[in-house]
Amino acid sequence: MTLSITLTRTPGEYLAAALDRPATAPAAVPVLDPTGRHVWPRRIAARLGLPLTTAHAPDRPAGPAAAAGDATRDEDVLLGAALTELRTGREEHLVVAVAHGDDHAFAHPAAVYALAKRARLLSAANEDDIHRTVRDTAPRFLTLVGPARLLDFGLVTRIRARFPALDVGVLYAHSAAKLSELVLKTLVYPEAPATADVLIAPLLKGDEPLRNGQLTVYPQDAVDAATFTRPAPRPGVATAEPRDPAEPAPMHRLFSVITHGSEDYLRLTSQDILCGLTPDPAEQAAARRESRTLPACMHGGDCVYPDARRWDPAGIPAQIVFANACLTLKLGTQLFGSHNRFTVAQRFLDSWAGTYIASPLLKDGTPGENLLFHYLLDEGATVGGAVRQVNDSLRRWGVDAPEVLVIGDPEARYAPAVARPVPDAVTCQEEPGRAEITFEGRLPAFTRVPLKDPDLREAHRGGQLRLVPAKPFGGKLPLYGTFGETADGEPAALVFGFQERRLTGTETSRTLTAAPRQRTAADRIVRAVERYENLAALDIKLDKTRSVLTDTANSLPAVARRTKDHIADLTQSEPLHRATERILANCARLDRHLLDTLLRLTETREYHFVEAYRPTYAVEGVRSPYGECRYCGEATHRYTSAHVLRPWLRRLLISCPVCGATQDTEDATVGIAIEGDAVLAPDSTTSLRARITNDGDQELDLLLGARITRGKPHGFRFALSPDRLTVPAGGTATSHLTITTGRPTSLHAMLLRFYAVGLGRIDFAGRDLRFR
């Protein structure tokens, strides 16, 4: 069925054309322009090859007053007919016409849009009306339609916060005629989508375009602004209506950009900006009269970027614009005056664009947003659904506030919705709470892998699912990972980049793990640094601590950046791994020095670990009795102590008042038992076992050591096999302790002191040794 555009001059003609929808006639979308010029609708029709028809007004009685009265009555009747029909529209899509006072003319484009979408249309005069309407109808899609001054960012944000399952779109303009043009574009473009997508990425290094199907990516040194648009108009100079050249540039389905920007400009390169200045001299003059804050060029000066070439957003033929930049979208009010006279978003919307997608906030974006939207659009996602997944990914990645908004139709699709199979190069093996996704030979540009395990679904719903490389890897171009949902609501891992990447050389496969978030090496390092800094409070002085801590402190900012980056960009896992491994190697050396120091202190003097930290730790509570002593069966007592300045640093001491056994740990997740018959005989060996239990959520890598006070002069020796132990999360591990007894001068009972040290953590156990 051929689409056409109907040109109208009055609201009555406009509504009549929308209501006149014979089932056998081609689909026609009306557009309103009281001047009859219809500049942009004609250009759009010519570019897309769509037929134009002109609506004819019905015969009127003679006399202007009578004609005006009849026209008003006709409009009221037609609007009433539209509202009656639309009250029973599709419940899935709710259109709210936001208007009050003299804004009734904006209800006409709202009605035309709702009729074309066969959606339900309701009116609202204030925010409470909107909330009540949405609550009562429970739609999937919500489109707010009305004048720009009533549809501000706060209103939209509060609606999205109160109804998070909604896909929200906004259609706004400063006049009913311009709103009708926006409605026209947002309805026509999905029926006649262009076939080329462009991503301008001046923050991405490179001098050659990257091509991937219908997407072309232009890195910083590959951008030629003149190939996309024309020079911007000068302030105060009337510009002739732009005409298409003999061979116009092809229309883009999506013009996407990630760059620096603000309300009135977008940077294309270091020397090129898209300028938000209105080309209308009358509007410029009005801005001078009405506004105190104006761009520099409106004060008679030069551009705020005097050396930059200024380009016109209206010269870019794009159906959708995705602007990943700061502050380009202004709803309701603007920094520079009113009517969006200097807003770069408005320049796009007043010309070719039927959809503008951006955040009104400051941005620290990633190209992953732009790429994800492109791939989801290709899959046949709705515009609102694709933006919702972009926002979900921003929340997951921690990159930005998830406040990307849709100016346009949230239900529009620019490709058929199809379920694409997982590529042959990709396999997925699932087990409870975990999935391994393996890529053999190549990394496709976009991969969607459904996840069916119930535990993974639960982790996804709770926002705890993470996608990490099983083995770190890098790459010249980023490779992004996130999660979305399939059509039936199943979670799916999404892995995507700028282009397909061949895996060559010694490693021809990549494996990613999908699992609930685990503590990372960076988490362990941060905790270790705090422990090392606290050693002085444990009365332990290490001469090597300061240099290691200084080196670690200098490295932590880079580790923090890479930790954040690798959540989104999987190729950052390799530099992150290198940075953390170097720090962990330093920590391992420091741990060895720490254990040697503890053993030396124990050997050379009457060193009691608990007494060492008592001056800086206060007892918070005593649980008495705590339980049975594992050695003698008597009641034990547990002391909980906290650092007086850092109360989150704690020690838990379990003490038996009968046999003298102790356990002193950093928290309740670790338990240490010295098992076996702790009875010694001179000139002999005794075999015991040190069993360590780890009830925590991460494995422990521990160095082990044991001593008694002044045992060496009397021939005592201690050997642990192994002397380094890895205790899995939720598991136990055992080391064999062999004590060689010399000939002490006194066969009195003595306390065995056992230490387990790892990443600055010190866990201690003491047990009495006696002689036969």
N, C-alpha and C positions, 0 to 999 in steps of 0.2 A: 504494500500500500504506500503510495507516494505522499510524503509529508509536504505541506504547503504553509505559507504564512499569509495571514489576512491582515491588511492594513486598515486601521480604523482611526477616526478623528474625535469621536465623542464617546463618553462612557456607555451610552445606550448602545451604540454600534458595537462597542467592545464586548459588552456582556451578551448581546444578542448573538454575536458570532461564536462566543464560547458555548452558549446554550444550544445553538443549532448544530447538532452532531448526528446527522443521519448515519445509520449503520453502514450504508453502502457507499458513502462519500469518502474521499481521502481524508486523512487526519489533517486538520488545519489548526494552527495556533495563532490567535489574534494578538495584535500589539497596538498600543494606543499612542498617538501623537497629535495633540490638538492643532499643531501647525501644519500637519499633513506632509512634512518633509520625510520622516521615517529614515533618517540617514543610516543609522547602524543596522536596522532590520534589512534595508536594501543591500547593504554591503555583505551582511551575513548570508542572505539568500543567494547573492551572486557567488560568494566564495564556496558555498555548499551545493550550488546548483539546484536550489529549491524554487518552485514556482511561487509567484506573488499574486494575490487577488486583493481587490479593493472592496471594502464593504460600502453599500449604498444606504444612505439614510432613508427612512420611510417618508412618504409625503406628509407635510405639515400644513396646518391652517395658516392663512396669510397673517403677516404681522410678526415682528420680532418678539414681542412680549408673549403672544400666544405660543409661538414656536418654542421659546425658552421654557415656558410652563409645561408644555407637553413633553419636552425632552426630559425635564426633571421627573415628571410623573412616570415616563417610560423607564428611566433609570431605576426609580424606586421599585417599580413593578418587576423589572428584570432582576434586580438585586434580591428582592424578596423571593422570586422564583428560584434563583440560584441557592439561596440560603435554605429554602424548603427542601430542595433536592439533596443538598449536601449534609443536612442533619442526619441522613441515613447512609452516608458514605462509608467507605471501608473503615472499620475500627482500627486496623493496623496503623493507619497514618492519620494523625490529627493535625489540621492546619488551624492556627489561631490567628485571627485578624486583630492586631493590637492597635487600637485607635480610641481617641476621645476628642470631644470638641469638634474642631473643623477638619479632623483627619478622616472623615467618612470616605473621601475619594480613594484612600488607600485600600479600602475593603474590596474595590473592584478587581485589582490585580490578584488579591488573595482569593477571591471567588473563582477567577479564571484558572489560577494555578490548581486549586482544589478540584475544580471540575475536570481538568485534564488528568489529574492523578486519581480521580474518583475517590478522593479522600473525604473525611468528615471535616466540615468547616464550622467553627464556633468563634464568637467574638469575645474580646476581653478588653476592659477599660483600664485594668490595673494588674499588678502582680498577683494579688490574692485571687483574682478571677482566673488567671492562668493556672495557678497551682491547683485550684479547685477543679478546673476543667480537666487537667491532666490526671488528677487523682481519680476523678469519676469515670474517665474513659479508658485509662490504662493502655495507651497505644505503644507501638514499638518505635515509630518515627514521629517526631514532633517538628513542625516547621512554623516558626514565628514570622509573621509578615506584617510590615507596617513602616511608618516613617522612621528615619534614622535616629531622630532625637529621643524616641521612646524605647528603642531596643539597645540598651547599654550593656556593657560587659558584666556589670554586677548582676543584672537581671538574669542574663544567660547563665552565669556561673552558679547562681543560687538554684536555678531550675535543674542544672546538670548535677549539682550536689545532692539535691533532694530526690531526684529520680535518676540514679546512676545507670539504669538499664536502658534509658532512652538514647536513641541516636537523634541528635538535635541539629537542625539547620536554621539559618536566619536569612530572610530575604528582606532587604531594606533599601531605601533610596530617599532622596530629598524631594521627590515629586512623584505623583502617581504615574506620570508618563515614563520616567526613568525606571520606576519599579516594574512597569509592564514590560520594558525591554529586558530587565533582568529575568523576569518570569519567562519571557520568550526564550532566552538563551538556555536557561536551566531545563526547559522542556524539550527544546529542539536538539541540543547537542547530543544527549544520549541516544537519540534516534538516528543521528548522522555523525558518529564519532570519527574524529581524524585518526590517522594511523601512526603518527610520529610523536614520541615523547622526548623531551629535552631536560637534562639536568645540568645546570650551571653550577660548578663547584670551584670557585676561585680560591678556596682554602685547601683544595686538594692539589698536591704537587704533580706536575706532568705537563708535557707540551704537545701531546697528541690526543685527539678524541678517543674515547673508549666506546665501542659499539657492541650492543647486546640486543639482538632482535630489533624491536622498534624503538628501543631506548638508546640515545646517544648522550654520553657524559663528557662535558668539557671541563678539564682541569684548568688550573690558574693560567698557564701559558698557552692554552688552546682556545681561549675565549676571544672572539672578534665581535664586539657589540654591534658593529654595522651590519652583520649578517642576520641579526635578529630584529632590529628596530631602526627607527629614524631619529635624527636629533630632536631634542625637546624644544618647545617654544620658549621665546624670551619673555620676561615679565613686561607687561604693558604693550606688547605687540600683538595685534590681531593676526590670527593665522587662518589661512584659507582652509576649507574643509579638506582633510587629507583624502587623496584618491589612491586607489590601488594602482601600482605600476603595471606595465604591460604584462609582465610575468611575476605575479605576486608570490611572496614567500609562502611556502606550504603552511597550512594551519596545523598547529600542534594540538594533540589531544591534551597533553600535560606539559606545561612550562614550569619546571621545578628549579628552585635555587636555594643554596645554603651559603650564606654570606653575612657580612655586617650590614646593618640597616638601621633605620629609625622611621619615624612617622612619615617623613617627607623624601626619603631616598632609599635605594637599595644599591649596594656596590656590585658591579659586574666584574671589574678588575680594579687594580690600584689606581687606574687612570680613567675609569668609566663608571658613571652612576646612572641609575634610572631615577628620574626626577618626578616628584609628586605634585609639581606646580600645576594648577588648573590652567588650561589654555584660554579660558574665557576672560577677556579684559574686563567685562562687567563684574564678574565675580571677584577678580583681583581688586577692582576699585571698591567693591563692597567690603572686602576684607580690610582694606586700609581704613575705611570709615569705622568699622565695627570692632576691630581687634587690636589689642595692645601688643600681643605677642605675635610676631610675624617672622618668617625666614629672612635671612640677611639680604637676599636678592630683592625683597619687597621694600627695603629701606633705602633703595637707591644704590646699594653696594653690590659687590660681586657675590658669587655663590660661596657658601661656606667651604666648599672645596674648589677654590679658584682655578686650580690646575687640571681639574677633572673634565672630561668630556661628558656633557649631559645628554641623556637619551630619553625618549618618550615611551612610557609603558603602553600607551595606546597604539603604538606601532607593532606590538607583539601579538600576532594572531594565535591566541591560545584559548582553548575551551575551558581548561582548568588551570589555575595558578596555585602552586604550593610554595609558599614563602617561608623558609626556615631561617628567620632573622628576627631581630629585636623590633618590637613596637610598631610593625608596619600596619597592623589592623587596628582601626579606631572605631569603636561602637559608642554611639551617643555623643561624647564630647572629645575634643582634640586639644592638643597643646596649641596649635596654630589656628586660632579662630574657630569657625563653625563651618557647617556644610561640607566638611572634608575637602576644603579647597586646596589643601596642600598634602593630602594623604595619598601615598603611592598606591595603596589598595584601591582607593576610589578611581584612580586613573585606569586601572585594569578593568574594574567593574563597569565603568562608564563607556568602555569600548568593546573589546572582543570577549572578555572573560565572562562566563556564566557561573563559575564557581571560584571562590577565592578561599584558600585554606591557610591559616596562620594562627599564631598565638598573639594575643595583645600584650604579652608580657616580655620582659627581658629574656633573651634566649642564649643558651650555651649548647646549641644543637649538635647533632651528628648526622652525617649523610645517610646513616641507617634509617632515619625517619623518612627521608625522601625516597630511598630505594624501596622500603617496605610498602609505602603507599602505592608506588608504581606497580609492584608485583601483585599486591592485593587487587588493584584495579584490573590488572590483566586476568586474574582468576575469576573475575565477575562479581567481586564484592560490591556492595553498595558504597557510595561515597561516605555515608555516615558510619557504616560498619568498618571500613578501612581506617578512618580517622580514629574510631574508638580503639582499634588494635594498635595504632600508632601511640595513642595516649597510654594504653596499658603497657606498652613497651618502654615508654619514657619513665613510667613509674617503676617498672622492673629494673631498668638500667640505672636509675638514679641520675639521669642526665638533666632533666628539666621538669618543671611543673607540667602535669598532664592537662594542659589547657589549650590544646590545638582545637580551633573552632572551624565550623563549616559555614561559609556564606554561600548558600545555594541549596539545592534539593538533597537532603540526606538519603533519600531512597533511590537516587539515580544510579544506574549501572551503565558502564561504558564498555562492557564486554559480556558475552553470555556467561552465566554461572555454570562452571563445569568442575567436576571433581577429577583432578589430574592424578594419575597413578604416581607412586613413588618411583623415581628413576631407577633403572636397572643397576646402576653403580652404587646404590644405597641399600643397606640392610639394617634391620633393627631387631635386637634381641632384648626381650624384656624379662625381668624377674621382679618379685614383689619390691616395690619402692625404688626401682632402678631400671634404666634402659640404656643400652649401648648402641649408638648409631654409627655405622662404619661406612666410609666413602672409599671405594676402590677405584684407583686410576684417575679419578677426576672429582672436583667439587663443582657441581652444577651451579649456575647463577642463582637459582632459587629452588629450594627443596622444602616440601611440607611432609613431615613424618607423623602420622597419627600415633597417639599413645593410649593404650587401652587398659593398662594396669590400674586397678582401683586406688592404690596408694599414690600413684602419680597424679591421678585425677584430683585426689584430695589435696595434695601438695599444691597443685595448680590453682585450685579454688582459693586456697589460703595465701597465694602469692609467694610460696616458699620454693617453687620449683626452679632449679638452676641448670644451665647448659654449660658444661665446661669440657675442655679437651682432656681425654684420658692421658695423653702425653702432650706436653706443650709444643706448639708450633708457631711459626711466624709467617710472614709474607709481605710483599711490597704493597699490595692493596688490602684494605680491611675485608674481613669476613664476619658478618654479623649473625648473632643468634638470639632468638627470642621464642616466645610461645604464643600461639593463637588458639582458635577453636575451629573444628570442622563444622559442616552444616548441621550435623546432629548433636553438636555441643561437646564432642570429644576434644580433649586438649591435643595439640599438635606442636611438635618442635618445628620452628621455621629457621632455616639456615640460608643466608643469601649474601651476595656480593655484587660487585660491579660487572663482572664477567665470569663465564665458566673458567675454572682453573684446572689445568692438567697437573697431575701428580707424577713427577718423574724423579729419576735418581735412585737413591737407596731407599727412600720411603715413598711408596706408592699408595699408601692408605692413610686415612685420618679417622680417628674414633673420637666421638663426643659422648659424654655421659650426661644423661638427664636424671636428676635425683634431687631430693630436698636439699636445701642449702646446708653445707657443712662449713666448719671453721677452716679457714685457709692458712697457708704458711704466713701470710701477712698478719692475720689475727694473732697467731702464735708469737710472732716477733714483737708486736706491740705489747703483748702481755709480758713477754720476757724482759723487755726494756724496763718496764715498771718494777719487775722483781729485782733486776740487777741494781737499779737505783736504790732499792730498799735494803740492800745488803748491809749497809752501815747501821740500819735500825736493828739488824740481827747480830750486831757486834762482830761483823765479818768485814775485814778490810782486804781488798784485792788490789794489788798495784797495777794490774792490767785492765781493770774495769773501765777507768776513765777513757782510755784510748779507744776501746771497743765501743763504748757508748757514744763517744763523739763521732766516730765513723758511722755508726748506725743512725744517729740523729741527722747527719748530713745526707744519708741515703733514703731516709723515710719519706721525704716529699716525693721523690721519684717513684718509690714503691706505692705510695698512696695514689698518685696519678694513674699508674699502670693497673693498680687494683680496680680502680673505678672504670678505666677504659676497657679492661678485658671482660667486664660483665656484658658489654655490648659487642665489642670487637674481639673475636676469638684469637686473632693473630697477635694480640698483645700478651697472650699467655706465655710466649717464649721470652720476651724481654723481662716480664715480671718474674718468671722462674729463675732467670739468671741473676736478677737483683736479689731475690730472696735467698737463693742458695748461697750467695756470697756472704750475706749477713748471718745465715744459719751456721755456716762454717766458722765464722768468728765466734758465734755463741757456743758452738761445740768446744772450741779451744778454751773459752772462758769457763764453761761448765767443768772441764777437766781440772782447771786451776782451782775452781771453787771446791770440788770434791777433795783434791789434794790438801787444800787449806783446812777443811773440816777434819780430815784424818790426822793432819799434823797437830792441830789444836787438841784433838782427843788424845793423841799419843803423848804429848809433851806436858799437859797439865790437866787438872781436874775440870774439864770443859763440859758444861751442861747446856745443851742447846736451848732448852726452855728458859733457863736463867739468863741466857744471852739476849733474848728479845723482850723479856719482861719490862725493862725500863721504858720502852716505847709502845708497848701493847697493854691495853687495859682489859681486865676480865669483864666480859659482858654478862656471862651467865654460867652457872654450874648445874649440870644435870646429874643428880645423885639419888639413887644408884642409876647407872647408865646401862649396865649389862653385866654378863659374867665374864670374868677374865679367861681368856682362851688357854692360859697356862695353869692356873691354880683353881679356877672355878669360883673365886670370890667376887663380890660386887665391885664394879669399877665406877669411876667418876669421870665425866667429860667436862672439860673447861673450854669455853669459847672466848677467845681474846681477839680484840680488834685494834689496829694501829690507831693511835690517838689523832693523827692528822689525816690519814687515809683509811677511814673506817671500813672500806670495802676490802682492805687487805686483812685477812684473818688467819688465825691459827687454831686448830682443834686438837687439844691434848686429852688423850684417854690414859688414865692412870689407875694402877692397882695398888692399893695401900698395903697389901699383904706381901706379894712376891716382888713388887717394885717394877713390874713390866710397864712400859709406856709406848704410846704411839702418838706422834706429833706430826700432823699433816696440814697442808694448805687448805684443804676442804674435805668434805665428807665423802668424796667420790673415790678416794684412795684408801686401801687398807693394806697393812704389812704384817705378816705373821712369820716369826722365826720358829720353824717347826723342827722337831726332833728332840732327842734326849740331851739336854744341855748340861751334861755332866762331864767334867774333864778329868784326865789323869796325867801326871807328870810324864814327860818324854813320850807323848803319844799324840795321835790325831783324833779329832772328833768331827763327824759329818752332820751338818744341819742343812735345812732348806729355807731359803727366803722366798716366800710366796707373796706376790703383789697382786692385788685385785684392783681393777679399774672399772668403776661404775659410771665414768664420764662418757661424753659423746665424741671424744677424739683420742687416738692412740697416744701413748706416752713412750718417749725414747729416753731411757734413763741410764745413767752411769751409777754403778754400785760400789760401795766400799764399807768395810767394818773394821773396828779397832776396839781395844780396851785401853784404859789409861796406863801409860808407862809399861806397856807390854813388851816392847821391843828389847829393852835391856835384859829381860828375863827369858828371851828366846821365843816369844809368841809371834806367830806368823798367821796371816789370814789370806785365803785365796777364794775367789768367787768365780764360778764357771757357769754361765758366762758372766763377765763383769760389766757388760752392757746389755740391756734388756729392752725389748719392745713389747709393751703391754697393749693389746688391742682394746679398742673401746668396747666396754661391756664384757671384757674377758679377764683372764688371769695369766700370769707367767711366773716361772719358778727359776731360781738360780741356786746352784749347790754351793754351800759355804763349808770350806774345810779349815778347821782351826788346828794349828800345830802348837802344842803346849811345851814350853821349856821347863825350867826348874825354878819356879818362883820361890822366894824366901818365905812367903806366907801362903798357905792354902786356903785363904779366905775367899768368900764369894765375891765376884766382880761383875760389873755391868758391861755387857756387850752393847756397843753402840753401832747401829746399822744406818747407813745413809743412802738415799736414792735421789740423784740430782739430774735435772733436765730442764733446759731453757730457763735457768735461774730458779726453778722450783726446787725446794728442799723438803723431802719427806723423811721422817726419822722413826726408828723403832728401837726400843731398848729392852733387853731381857737379861736376867741374872744368870751367870754361869757359876756353877759350884763344882767342887772337887769331890771325888769319891772318898 
